[in-house]
């Protein structure tokens, strides 16, 4: 099993469109398992988007 730093190193090498698909899949998985965590995660993402004007 890989450590988090090893995983992140490989993840950073992926093309942006692959990262986006992985992110969307993870969010869909979270929403199915735990809607409360999904809501908190999306709220945090919205705050970061607004904070950094993305």
C-alpha positions in Angstrom: 0.0 0.0 0.0 1.3 3.5 -0.9 1.8 6.3 1.5 -0.2 9.5 1.0 2.9 11.4 -0.2 3.6 8.6 -2.8 0.0 8.7 -3.9 0.1 12.5 -4.2 3.3 12.4 -6.2 1.7 10.1 -8.8 -1.6 12.0 -8.7 0.2 15.3 -9.6 1.6 13.7 -12.7 -1.9 12.9 -14.1 -3.4 15.1 -16.8 -6.0 17.7 -15.6 -8.9 16.0 -17.2 -8.1 12.7 -15.5 -7.8 14.5 -12.2 -11.2 16.0 -12.8 -12.8 12.6 -13.5 -11.2 11.1 -10.4 -12.5 14.0 -8.3 -16.0 13.7 -9.6 -16.0 10.0 -9.0 -14.8 10.5 -5.4 -17.5 13.1 -4.8 -20.2 10.8 -6.2 -18.9 8.0 -3.9 -18.9 10.3 -0.9 -22.4 11.5 -1.7 -23.7 7.9 -1.9 -22.1 6.8 1.4 -22.4 9.9 3.6 -24.5 12.9 2.4 -23.5 15.0 5.4 -19.8 14.7 4.6 -20.7 15.4 0.9 -22.5 18.6 1.9 -19.7 19.8 4.2 -17.1 19.0 1.5 -19.0 21.0 -1.2 -19.4 23.9 1.2 -15.7 23.9 1.8 -15.0 23.8 -1.9 -17.3 26.7 -2.6 -15.6 28.7 0.1 -12.2 28.0 -1.4 -13.4 28.9 -4.9 -14.7 32.2 -3.6 -11.6 32.8 -1.5 -9.2 32.3 -4.4 -11.5 33.6 -7.1 -11.3 30.4 -9.1 
